[in-house]
Amino acid sequence: MKALVYLGPGKRALAERPKPAVELPTDAVVRINKTTICGTDLHILKGDVPTVATGRILGHEGVGTVEEVGSAVSHFKPGDAVLVSCITSCGKCENCRRGLNSHCIQGGWILGNTIDGTQAEFVRIPWADTSLYRLPQAADHEPFVMLSDIFPTGYECGVLNGRISPGASVAIVGAGPIGLATLLTAQFYAPAEIIVVDVDDHRLGIAKRLGATQTVNSRDGRAAERILDLSGGRGVDAAIEAVGVPETFDLCQSIVAPAGVIANIGVHGKSVELHLERLWSQNVTLTTRLVDTVSTPLLLKTVLSGRLQPLALVTHHFTLTDIARAYDTFAHAAESRALKVVISSSHG
């Protein structure tokens, strides 16, 4: 089969690899129809994720069709259309029973990390009964690719951890795919104000179309001043960090209101300075989270009902044989204006 393989920092190749097979009774093999690229995949290619070994097939998002199941799989059968979760959950360990699927003792984020992933024609899914979600056979499956990772991440790590409620004021710092997924799901809770911050006017325009009440370009370093002006000097109830660099985390500290929440989503590769000299007396809550995908069933319902429109974030389409160009397009988003790219296999 064809697969996108990590060959060390800065190196990747579309290669022929053996088709995976069921190895354990709880496994399923899924024929991937559509997949996508995540910012985490770019971190891997930079050599930032040491758990990813040379030769690993990348990718942790996708939809497809069950090809084969192990003897212990009871919820799925060959031919079922399924969503692949970015988080593998055994459903039985102490962490899974607490809803901390991302810290599953035998799973967590392993696809495209410690085991082969979804940017291939086929993928082996451990703990299939609790790591796959059935999709309607007749539905257009492309929107559901966005539910493998970015929408659960934005919703769980941003909206739920940010404690967004009706009438609240929210600032989302970062208008990339995760920030925009957070924007769309934040609207479930009818906040009075959603301010989206970015350095890219094109992405800010998209945020405005998707429901942002205000946008702020932070390129000149005066974003905090503008947001405080918009909030009458008070700040926002929820400051959501969706980039993962010290500057954006510091901005969240500067704009959070008393008794507000800083909800961190971004993947941080460098240390940040926590300004407790300002925050210690402000009743501020700081939250962190690795997505657990416990919200996936809820998000599936909102897509099926038409309440949530994930395709609003899809800007480019490629085939698996052209995945190198897909990576280049996604990695140079400022020039290509890419948000999410959808990659279809030969049978997708």
Contacts in CASP RR format, 6 or more apart in sequence:
PFRMAT RR
TARGET T0000
AUTHOR 0000-0000-0000
METHOD contacts of the structure
MODEL  1
MKALVYLGPGKRALAERPKPAVELPTDAVVRINKTTICGTDLHILKGDVP
TVATGRILGHEGVGTVEEVGSAVSHFKPGDAVLVSCITSCGKCENCRRGL
NSHCIQGGWILGNTIDGTQAEFVRIPWADTSLYRLPQAADHEPFVMLSDI
FPTGYECGVLNGRISPGASVAIVGAGPIGLATLLTAQFYAPAEIIVVDVD
DHRLGIAKRLGATQTVNSRDGRAAERILDLSGGRGVDAAIEAVGVPETFD
LCQSIVAPAGVIANIGVHGKSVELHLERLWSQNVTLTTRLVDTVSTPLLL
KTVLSGRLQPLALVTHHFTLTDIARAYDTFAHAAESRALKVVISSSHG
1 16 0 8 1.000
1 17 0 8 1.000
1 18 0 8 1.000
1 19 0 8 1.000
1 120 0 8 1.000
1 121 0 8 1.000
1 122 0 8 1.000
2 14 0 8 1.000
2 15 0 8 1.000
2 16 0 8 1.000
2 17 0 8 1.000
2 120 0 8 1.000
2 121 0 8 1.000
2 320 0 8 1.000
2 321 0 8 1.000
2 345 0 8 1.000
2 346 0 8 1.000
3 14 0 8 1.000
3 15 0 8 1.000
3 16 0 8 1.000
3 17 0 8 1.000
3 57 0 8 1.000
3 116 0 8 1.000
3 119 0 8 1.000
3 120 0 8 1.000
3 121 0 8 1.000
4 12 0 8 1.000
4 13 0 8 1.000
4 14 0 8 1.000
4 15 0 8 1.000
4 57 0 8 1.000
4 58 0 8 1.000
4 59 0 8 1.000
4 119 0 8 1.000
4 120 0 8 1.000
4 320 0 8 1.000
4 323 0 8 1.000
4 327 0 8 1.000
5 12 0 8 1.000
5 13 0 8 1.000
5 14 0 8 1.000
5 15 0 8 1.000
5 17 0 8 1.000
5 55 0 8 1.000
5 56 0 8 1.000
5 57 0 8 1.000
5 58 0 8 1.000
6 12 0 8 1.000
6 44 0 8 1.000
6 45 0 8 1.000
6 52 0 8 1.000
6 53 0 8 1.000
6 54 0 8 1.000
6 55 0 8 1.000
6 56 0 8 1.000
6 57 0 8 1.000
6 58 0 8 1.000
7 13 0 8 1.000
7 54 0 8 1.000
7 55 0 8 1.000
8 45 0 8 1.000
8 47 0 8 1.000
8 54 0 8 1.000
8 55 0 8 1.000
9 45 0 8 1.000
9 46 0 8 1.000
9 47 0 8 1.000
10 45 0 8 1.000
10 46 0 8 1.000
10 47 0 8 1.000
11 45 0 8 1.000
12 45 0 8 1.000
12 58 0 8 1.000
12 324 0 8 1.000
12 327 0 8 1.000
14 320 0 8 1.000
14 321 0 8 1.000
14 323 0 8 1.000
14 324 0 8 1.000
17 57 0 8 1.000
17 116 0 8 1.000
17 120 0 8 1.000
19 29 0 8 1.000
19 121 0 8 1.000
19 122 0 8 1.000
20 29 0 8 1.000
20 116 0 8 1.000
20 122 0 8 1.000
20 123 0 8 1.000
20 124 0 8 1.000
21 29 0 8 1.000
21 68 0 8 1.000
21 124 0 8 1.000
22 28 0 8 1.000
22 29 0 8 1.000
22 68 0 8 1.000
22 69 0 8 1.000
22 70 0 8 1.000
22 124 0 8 1.000
23 124 0 8 1.000
24 70 0 8 1.000
24 72 0 8 1.000
24 126 0 8 1.000
25 70 0 8 1.000
25 71 0 8 1.000
25 72 0 8 1.000
25 73 0 8 1.000
26 70 0 8 1.000
26 72 0 8 1.000
26 73 0 8 1.000
26 90 0 8 1.000
26 126 0 8 1.000
26 127 0 8 1.000
26 128 0 8 1.000
26 129 0 8 1.000
27 69 0 8 1.000
27 70 0 8 1.000
27 73 0 8 1.000
27 124 0 8 1.000
27 125 0 8 1.000
27 126 0 8 1.000
27 128 0 8 1.000
28 66 0 8 1.000
28 67 0 8 1.000
28 68 0 8 1.000
28 69 0 8 1.000
28 70 0 8 1.000
28 73 0 8 1.000
28 76 0 8 1.000
28 124 0 8 1.000
28 125 0 8 1.000
28 128 0 8 1.000
28 132 0 8 1.000
29 66 0 8 1.000
29 67 0 8 1.000
29 68 0 8 1.000
29 69 0 8 1.000
29 122 0 8 1.000
29 123 0 8 1.000
29 124 0 8 1.000
29 125 0 8 1.000
30 64 0 8 1.000
30 65 0 8 1.000
30 66 0 8 1.000
30 67 0 8 1.000
30 82 0 8 1.000
30 84 0 8 1.000
30 122 0 8 1.000
30 123 0 8 1.000
30 125 0 8 1.000
30 132 0 8 1.000
31 64 0 8 1.000
31 65 0 8 1.000
31 66 0 8 1.000
31 67 0 8 1.000
31 121 0 8 1.000
31 122 0 8 1.000
31 345 0 8 1.000
31 347 0 8 1.000
32 62 0 8 1.000
32 63 0 8 1.000
32 64 0 8 1.000
32 84 0 8 1.000
32 118 0 8 1.000
32 120 0 8 1.000
32 121 0 8 1.000
32 122 0 8 1.000
32 123 0 8 1.000
32 345 0 8 1.000
33 62 0 8 1.000
33 63 0 8 1.000
33 64 0 8 1.000
33 65 0 8 1.000
33 141 0 8 1.000
33 344 0 8 1.000
33 345 0 8 1.000
33 347 0 8 1.000
33 348 0 8 1.000
34 62 0 8 1.000
34 63 0 8 1.000
34 64 0 8 1.000
34 141 0 8 1.000
34 142 0 8 1.000
34 145 0 8 1.000
34 342 0 8 1.000
34 343 0 8 1.000
34 344 0 8 1.000
34 345 0 8 1.000
34 348 0 8 1.000
35 59 0 8 1.000
35 61 0 8 1.000
35 62 0 8 1.000
35 63 0 8 1.000
35 118 0 8 1.000
35 119 0 8 1.000
35 145 0 8 1.000
35 320 0 8 1.000
35 342 0 8 1.000
35 343 0 8 1.000
35 345 0 8 1.000
36 61 0 8 1.000
36 62 0 8 1.000
36 145 0 8 1.000
36 146 0 8 1.000
36 148 0 8 1.000
36 340 0 8 1.000
36 341 0 8 1.000
36 342 0 8 1.000
36 343 0 8 1.000
37 59 0 8 1.000
37 119 0 8 1.000
37 326 0 8 1.000
37 327 0 8 1.000
37 330 0 8 1.000
37 340 0 8 1.000
37 341 0 8 1.000
37 343 0 8 1.000
38 59 0 8 1.000
38 60 0 8 1.000
38 61 0 8 1.000
38 86 0 8 1.000
38 149 0 8 1.000
38 150 0 8 1.000
39 267 0 8 1.000
39 330 0 8 1.000
40 49 0 8 1.000
40 60 0 8 1.000
40 267 0 8 1.000
41 58 0 8 1.000
41 59 0 8 1.000
41 119 0 8 1.000
41 327 0 8 1.000
42 327 0 8 1.000
42 330 0 8 1.000
42 331 0 8 1.000
43 49 0 8 1.000
43 267 0 8 1.000
44 52 0 8 1.000
44 58 0 8 1.000
44 112 0 8 1.000
44 113 0 8 1.000
45 327 0 8 1.000
48 269 0 8 1.000
49 113 0 8 1.000
51 113 0 8 1.000
51 114 0 8 1.000
52 58 0 8 1.000
52 112 0 8 1.000
52 113 0 8 1.000
52 114 0 8 1.000
53 114 0 8 1.000
56 112 0 8 1.000
56 113 0 8 1.000
56 116 0 8 1.000
56 117 0 8 1.000
57 112 0 8 1.000
57 116 0 8 1.000
57 117 0 8 1.000
57 119 0 8 1.000
57 120 0 8 1.000
57 123 0 8 1.000
58 112 0 8 1.000
58 117 0 8 1.000
58 119 0 8 1.000
59 111 0 8 1.000
59 112 0 8 1.000
59 117 0 8 1.000
59 118 0 8 1.000
59 119 0 8 1.000
60 84 0 8 1.000
60 86 0 8 1.000
60 109 0 8 1.000
60 111 0 8 1.000
60 112 0 8 1.000
60 113 0 8 1.000
60 117 0 8 1.000
60 118 0 8 1.000
60 148 0 8 1.000
60 149 0 8 1.000
61 84 0 8 1.000
61 86 0 8 1.000
61 118 0 8 1.000
61 145 0 8 1.000
61 148 0 8 1.000
61 149 0 8 1.000
62 83 0 8 1.000
62 84 0 8 1.000
62 118 0 8 1.000
62 145 0 8 1.000
62 148 0 8 1.000
63 81 0 8 1.000
63 82 0 8 1.000
63 83 0 8 1.000
63 84 0 8 1.000
63 135 0 8 1.000
63 141 0 8 1.000
63 142 0 8 1.000
63 144 0 8 1.000
63 145 0 8 1.000
63 148 0 8 1.000
64 81 0 8 1.000
64 82 0 8 1.000
64 84 0 8 1.000
64 141 0 8 1.000
64 348 0 8 1.000
65 79 0 8 1.000
65 80 0 8 1.000
65 81 0 8 1.000
65 82 0 8 1.000
66 76 0 8 1.000
66 77 0 8 1.000
66 78 0 8 1.000
66 79 0 8 1.000
66 80 0 8 1.000
66 82 0 8 1.000
66 128 0 8 1.000
66 132 0 8 1.000
67 78 0 8 1.000
67 79 0 8 1.000
67 122 0 8 1.000
68 78 0 8 1.000
69 76 0 8 1.000
69 77 0 8 1.000
69 78 0 8 1.000
69 128 0 8 1.000
70 128 0 8 1.000
73 128 0 8 1.000
73 129 0 8 1.000
74 129 0 8 1.000
75 128 0 8 1.000
75 129 0 8 1.000
75 132 0 8 1.000
75 134 0 8 1.000
76 82 0 8 1.000
76 128 0 8 1.000
76 129 0 8 1.000
76 132 0 8 1.000
76 134 0 8 1.000
80 134 0 8 1.000
81 134 0 8 1.000
81 135 0 8 1.000
81 136 0 8 1.000
81 137 0 8 1.000
81 139 0 8 1.000
81 141 0 8 1.000
82 132 0 8 1.000
82 133 0 8 1.000
82 134 0 8 1.000
82 135 0 8 1.000
83 132 0 8 1.000
83 133 0 8 1.000
83 134 0 8 1.000
83 135 0 8 1.000
83 144 0 8 1.000
83 147 0 8 1.000
83 148 0 8 1.000
83 296 0 8 1.000
83 300 0 8 1.000
84 111 0 8 1.000
84 118 0 8 1.000
84 123 0 8 1.000
84 125 0 8 1.000
84 131 0 8 1.000
84 132 0 8 1.000
84 148 0 8 1.000
85 131 0 8 1.000
85 132 0 8 1.000
85 133 0 8 1.000
85 148 0 8 1.000
85 293 0 8 1.000
85 296 0 8 1.000
86 109 0 8 1.000
86 111 0 8 1.000
86 148 0 8 1.000
86 149 0 8 1.000
86 152 0 8 1.000
86 291 0 8 1.000
86 293 0 8 1.000
87 101 0 8 1.000
87 102 0 8 1.000
87 104 0 8 1.000
87 107 0 8 1.000
87 108 0 8 1.000
87 109 0 8 1.000
87 131 0 8 1.000
87 291 0 8 1.000
87 292 0 8 1.000
87 293 0 8 1.000
88 104 0 8 1.000
88 107 0 8 1.000
88 108 0 8 1.000
88 109 0 8 1.000
88 110 0 8 1.000
88 111 0 8 1.000
88 125 0 8 1.000
88 126 0 8 1.000
88 127 0 8 1.000
88 131 0 8 1.000
89 96 0 8 1.000
89 101 0 8 1.000
89 104 0 8 1.000
89 107 0 8 1.000
89 108 0 8 1.000
89 127 0 8 1.000
89 130 0 8 1.000
89 131 0 8 1.000
89 293 0 8 1.000
90 96 0 8 1.000
90 104 0 8 1.000
90 105 0 8 1.000
90 106 0 8 1.000
90 107 0 8 1.000
90 127 0 8 1.000
90 130 0 8 1.000
91 97 0 8 1.000
91 101 0 8 1.000
91 104 0 8 1.000
91 127 0 8 1.000
91 130 0 8 1.000
93 104 0 8 1.000
93 105 0 8 1.000
93 106 0 8 1.000
94 105 0 8 1.000
95 101 0 8 1.000
95 103 0 8 1.000
95 104 0 8 1.000
95 105 0 8 1.000
96 104 0 8 1.000
96 105 0 8 1.000
96 130 0 8 1.000
99 292 0 8 1.000
99 294 0 8 1.000
100 292 0 8 1.000
101 108 0 8 1.000
101 292 0 8 1.000
101 293 0 8 1.000
101 294 0 8 1.000
102 108 0 8 1.000
102 109 0 8 1.000
102 289 0 8 1.000
102 290 0 8 1.000
102 291 0 8 1.000
102 292 0 8 1.000
102 293 0 8 1.000
103 290 0 8 1.000
104 127 0 8 1.000
106 126 0 8 1.000
106 127 0 8 1.000
107 126 0 8 1.000
107 127 0 8 1.000
109 290 0 8 1.000
110 126 0 8 1.000
111 117 0 8 1.000
111 118 0 8 1.000
111 123 0 8 1.000
111 125 0 8 1.000
112 118 0 8 1.000
115 124 0 8 1.000
115 126 0 8 1.000
116 123 0 8 1.000
116 124 0 8 1.000
117 123 0 8 1.000
118 148 0 8 1.000
119 320 0 8 1.000
119 323 0 8 1.000
119 343 0 8 1.000
120 320 0 8 1.000
121 320 0 8 1.000
121 345 0 8 1.000
121 346 0 8 1.000
121 347 0 8 1.000
125 131 0 8 1.000
125 132 0 8 1.000
133 147 0 8 1.000
133 296 0 8 1.000
133 297 0 8 1.000
133 300 0 8 1.000
135 141 0 8 1.000
135 144 0 8 1.000
135 300 0 8 1.000
136 304 0 8 1.000
139 304 0 8 1.000
142 311 0 8 1.000
142 314 0 8 1.000
142 342 0 8 1.000
143 303 0 8 1.000
143 309 0 8 1.000
143 310 0 8 1.000
143 311 0 8 1.000
144 300 0 8 1.000
144 303 0 8 1.000
144 310 0 8 1.000
145 310 0 8 1.000
145 340 0 8 1.000
145 342 0 8 1.000
146 181 0 8 1.000
146 310 0 8 1.000
146 311 0 8 1.000
146 313 0 8 1.000
146 314 0 8 1.000
146 340 0 8 1.000
147 296 0 8 1.000
147 299 0 8 1.000
147 300 0 8 1.000
147 303 0 8 1.000
147 310 0 8 1.000
149 291 0 8 1.000
150 177 0 8 1.000
150 178 0 8 1.000
150 181 0 8 1.000
150 313 0 8 1.000
150 340 0 8 1.000
151 181 0 8 1.000
151 184 0 8 1.000
151 185 0 8 1.000
151 299 0 8 1.000
151 308 0 8 1.000
151 310 0 8 1.000
152 291 0 8 1.000
152 292 0 8 1.000
152 293 0 8 1.000
152 294 0 8 1.000
152 295 0 8 1.000
152 296 0 8 1.000
152 299 0 8 1.000
153 178 0 8 1.000
153 181 0 8 1.000
153 265 0 8 1.000
153 291 0 8 1.000
154 178 0 8 1.000
154 179 0 8 1.000
154 181 0 8 1.000
154 182 0 8 1.000
154 185 0 8 1.000
154 242 0 8 1.000
154 265 0 8 1.000
154 291 0 8 1.000
155 181 0 8 1.000
155 182 0 8 1.000
155 185 0 8 1.000
155 295 0 8 1.000
155 299 0 8 1.000
156 289 0 8 1.000
156 291 0 8 1.000
156 292 0 8 1.000
156 293 0 8 1.000
156 294 0 8 1.000
156 295 0 8 1.000
157 263 0 8 1.000
157 264 0 8 1.000
157 265 0 8 1.000
157 287 0 8 1.000
157 288 0 8 1.000
157 289 0 8 1.000
157 290 0 8 1.000
157 291 0 8 1.000
158 164 0 8 1.000
158 182 0 8 1.000
158 186 0 8 1.000
158 238 0 8 1.000
158 240 0 8 1.000
158 242 0 8 1.000
158 263 0 8 1.000
158 265 0 8 1.000
158 289 0 8 1.000
159 182 0 8 1.000
159 185 0 8 1.000
159 186 0 8 1.000
159 188 0 8 1.000
159 189 0 8 1.000
160 295 0 8 1.000
161 261 0 8 1.000
161 263 0 8 1.000
161 287 0 8 1.000
161 288 0 8 1.000
161 289 0 8 1.000
162 238 0 8 1.000
162 240 0 8 1.000
162 261 0 8 1.000
162 263 0 8 1.000
162 287 0 8 1.000
163 237 0 8 1.000
163 238 0 8 1.000
163 260 0 8 1.000
163 261 0 8 1.000
163 285 0 8 1.000
164 170 0 8 1.000
164 186 0 8 1.000
164 189 0 8 1.000
164 191 0 8 1.000
164 237 0 8 1.000
164 238 0 8 1.000
165 189 0 8 1.000
165 191 0 8 1.000
165 237 0 8 1.000
166 189 0 8 1.000
166 190 0 8 1.000
166 191 0 8 1.000
166 192 0 8 1.000
167 190 0 8 1.000
167 191 0 8 1.000
167 192 0 8 1.000
167 193 0 8 1.000
168 189 0 8 1.000
168 191 0 8 1.000
168 192 0 8 1.000
168 193 0 8 1.000
168 237 0 8 1.000
168 238 0 8 1.000
169 191 0 8 1.000
169 192 0 8 1.000
169 193 0 8 1.000
169 195 0 8 1.000
169 231 0 8 1.000
169 235 0 8 1.000
169 236 0 8 1.000
169 237 0 8 1.000
169 238 0 8 1.000
169 257 0 8 1.000
170 186 0 8 1.000
170 191 0 8 1.000
170 193 0 8 1.000
170 194 0 8 1.000
170 195 0 8 1.000
170 236 0 8 1.000
170 237 0 8 1.000
170 238 0 8 1.000
170 240 0 8 1.000
171 194 0 8 1.000
171 195 0 8 1.000
171 196 0 8 1.000
171 197 0 8 1.000
171 227 0 8 1.000
171 236 0 8 1.000
171 238 0 8 1.000
171 239 0 8 1.000
171 240 0 8 1.000
171 252 0 8 1.000
171 255 0 8 1.000
172 179 0 8 1.000
172 182 0 8 1.000
172 183 0 8 1.000
172 186 0 8 1.000
172 194 0 8 1.000
172 195 0 8 1.000
172 196 0 8 1.000
172 197 0 8 1.000
172 207 0 8 1.000
172 212 0 8 1.000
172 240 0 8 1.000
172 242 0 8 1.000
173 197 0 8 1.000
173 198 0 8 1.000
173 218 0 8 1.000
173 239 0 8 1.000
173 240 0 8 1.000
173 241 0 8 1.000
173 242 0 8 1.000
173 243 0 8 1.000
173 248 0 8 1.000
173 251 0 8 1.000
173 252 0 8 1.000
174 196 0 8 1.000
174 197 0 8 1.000
174 198 0 8 1.000
174 203 0 8 1.000
174 242 0 8 1.000
174 243 0 8 1.000
174 248 0 8 1.000
175 183 0 8 1.000
175 196 0 8 1.000
175 197 0 8 1.000
175 198 0 8 1.000
175 200 0 8 1.000
175 203 0 8 1.000
175 204 0 8 1.000
175 206 0 8 1.000
175 207 0 8 1.000
175 215 0 8 1.000
176 198 0 8 1.000
176 203 0 8 1.000
176 242 0 8 1.000
176 333 0 8 1.000
176 339 0 8 1.000
177 313 0 8 1.000
177 339 0 8 1.000
177 340 0 8 1.000
178 242 0 8 1.000
178 265 0 8 1.000
178 266 0 8 1.000
179 196 0 8 1.000
179 240 0 8 1.000
179 242 0 8 1.000
179 265 0 8 1.000
180 203 0 8 1.000
180 206 0 8 1.000
180 207 0 8 1.000
180 210 0 8 1.000
180 312 0 8 1.000
180 313 0 8 1.000
180 339 0 8 1.000
181 310 0 8 1.000
181 313 0 8 1.000
182 240 0 8 1.000
182 242 0 8 1.000
182 265 0 8 1.000
183 194 0 8 1.000
183 196 0 8 1.000
183 207 0 8 1.000
183 210 0 8 1.000
183 211 0 8 1.000
183 212 0 8 1.000
184 210 0 8 1.000
184 308 0 8 1.000
184 309 0 8 1.000
184 312 0 8 1.000
185 299 0 8 1.000
185 308 0 8 1.000
186 194 0 8 1.000
187 194 0 8 1.000
187 211 0 8 1.000
188 302 0 8 1.000
191 237 0 8 1.000
191 238 0 8 1.000
192 213 0 8 1.000
193 213 0 8 1.000
193 214 0 8 1.000
193 230 0 8 1.000
193 231 0 8 1.000
193 236 0 8 1.000
194 211 0 8 1.000
194 212 0 8 1.000
194 213 0 8 1.000
194 214 0 8 1.000
195 212 0 8 1.000
195 213 0 8 1.000
195 214 0 8 1.000
195 215 0 8 1.000
195 216 0 8 1.000
195 227 0 8 1.000
195 230 0 8 1.000
195 236 0 8 1.000
196 204 0 8 1.000
196 207 0 8 1.000
196 208 0 8 1.000
196 212 0 8 1.000
196 214 0 8 1.000
196 215 0 8 1.000
196 216 0 8 1.000
197 215 0 8 1.000
197 216 0 8 1.000
197 217 0 8 1.000
197 218 0 8 1.000
197 223 0 8 1.000
197 227 0 8 1.000
197 248 0 8 1.000
197 251 0 8 1.000
198 204 0 8 1.000
198 207 0 8 1.000
198 215 0 8 1.000
198 217 0 8 1.000
198 218 0 8 1.000
199 217 0 8 1.000
199 218 0 8 1.000
199 219 0 8 1.000
200 334 0 8 1.000
201 217 0 8 1.000
202 337 0 8 1.000
203 339 0 8 1.000
204 212 0 8 1.000
204 215 0 8 1.000
204 216 0 8 1.000
204 217 0 8 1.000
205 215 0 8 1.000
206 339 0 8 1.000
207 215 0 8 1.000
208 215 0 8 1.000
210 312 0 8 1.000
214 230 0 8 1.000
216 223 0 8 1.000
216 226 0 8 1.000
216 227 0 8 1.000
216 230 0 8 1.000
217 223 0 8 1.000
218 251 0 8 1.000
223 251 0 8 1.000
223 255 0 8 1.000
224 251 0 8 1.000
224 254 0 8 1.000
224 255 0 8 1.000
227 235 0 8 1.000
227 236 0 8 1.000
227 255 0 8 1.000
228 234 0 8 1.000
228 235 0 8 1.000
228 255 0 8 1.000
231 255 0 8 1.000
231 257 0 8 1.000
234 257 0 8 1.000
234 258 0 8 1.000
235 255 0 8 1.000
235 256 0 8 1.000
235 257 0 8 1.000
236 255 0 8 1.000
236 256 0 8 1.000
236 257 0 8 1.000
236 260 0 8 1.000
237 257 0 8 1.000
237 259 0 8 1.000
237 260 0 8 1.000
237 261 0 8 1.000
238 256 0 8 1.000
238 260 0 8 1.000
238 261 0 8 1.000
238 263 0 8 1.000
239 251 0 8 1.000
239 252 0 8 1.000
239 253 0 8 1.000
239 255 0 8 1.000
239 256 0 8 1.000
239 260 0 8 1.000
239 261 0 8 1.000
239 262 0 8 1.000
239 263 0 8 1.000
240 252 0 8 1.000
240 262 0 8 1.000
240 263 0 8 1.000
240 265 0 8 1.000
241 248 0 8 1.000
241 249 0 8 1.000
241 252 0 8 1.000
241 262 0 8 1.000
241 263 0 8 1.000
241 264 0 8 1.000
241 265 0 8 1.000
241 266 0 8 1.000
242 248 0 8 1.000
242 265 0 8 1.000
242 266 0 8 1.000
243 266 0 8 1.000
244 264 0 8 1.000
244 266 0 8 1.000
244 267 0 8 1.000
244 268 0 8 1.000
244 269 0 8 1.000
245 268 0 8 1.000
245 270 0 8 1.000
246 268 0 8 1.000
246 270 0 8 1.000
246 271 0 8 1.000
246 272 0 8 1.000
246 273 0 8 1.000
249 262 0 8 1.000
249 264 0 8 1.000
249 268 0 8 1.000
249 272 0 8 1.000
250 272 0 8 1.000
250 273 0 8 1.000
250 275 0 8 1.000
252 262 0 8 1.000
252 264 0 8 1.000
253 262 0 8 1.000
253 274 0 8 1.000
253 275 0 8 1.000
253 278 0 8 1.000
253 279 0 8 1.000
256 262 0 8 1.000
256 279 0 8 1.000
256 282 0 8 1.000
256 284 0 8 1.000
258 282 0 8 1.000
258 283 0 8 1.000
258 284 0 8 1.000
259 282 0 8 1.000
259 283 0 8 1.000
259 284 0 8 1.000
260 282 0 8 1.000
260 283 0 8 1.000
260 284 0 8 1.000
260 285 0 8 1.000
261 284 0 8 1.000
261 285 0 8 1.000
261 286 0 8 1.000
261 287 0 8 1.000
262 284 0 8 1.000
262 285 0 8 1.000
262 286 0 8 1.000
262 287 0 8 1.000
263 287 0 8 1.000
264 286 0 8 1.000
264 287 0 8 1.000
264 288 0 8 1.000
264 289 0 8 1.000
265 289 0 8 1.000
274 286 0 8 1.000
299 308 0 8 1.000
302 308 0 8 1.000
303 309 0 8 1.000
303 310 0 8 1.000
313 339 0 8 1.000
313 340 0 8 1.000
314 339 0 8 1.000
314 340 0 8 1.000
314 341 0 8 1.000
314 342 0 8 1.000
315 337 0 8 1.000
315 338 0 8 1.000
315 339 0 8 1.000
315 340 0 8 1.000
315 341 0 8 1.000
316 326 0 8 1.000
316 329 0 8 1.000
316 330 0 8 1.000
316 336 0 8 1.000
316 338 0 8 1.000
316 340 0 8 1.000
316 341 0 8 1.000
316 342 0 8 1.000
317 341 0 8 1.000
317 342 0 8 1.000
317 343 0 8 1.000
317 344 0 8 1.000
318 325 0 8 1.000
318 326 0 8 1.000
318 329 0 8 1.000
318 341 0 8 1.000
318 342 0 8 1.000
318 343 0 8 1.000
318 344 0 8 1.000
319 343 0 8 1.000
319 344 0 8 1.000
319 345 0 8 1.000
319 346 0 8 1.000
320 343 0 8 1.000
320 344 0 8 1.000
320 345 0 8 1.000
320 346 0 8 1.000
321 346 0 8 1.000
323 343 0 8 1.000
326 341 0 8 1.000
326 343 0 8 1.000
329 336 0 8 1.000
329 338 0 8 1.000
329 341 0 8 1.000
330 336 0 8 1.000
330 338 0 8 1.000
330 341 0 8 1.000
332 338 0 8 1.000
333 339 0 8 1.000
END
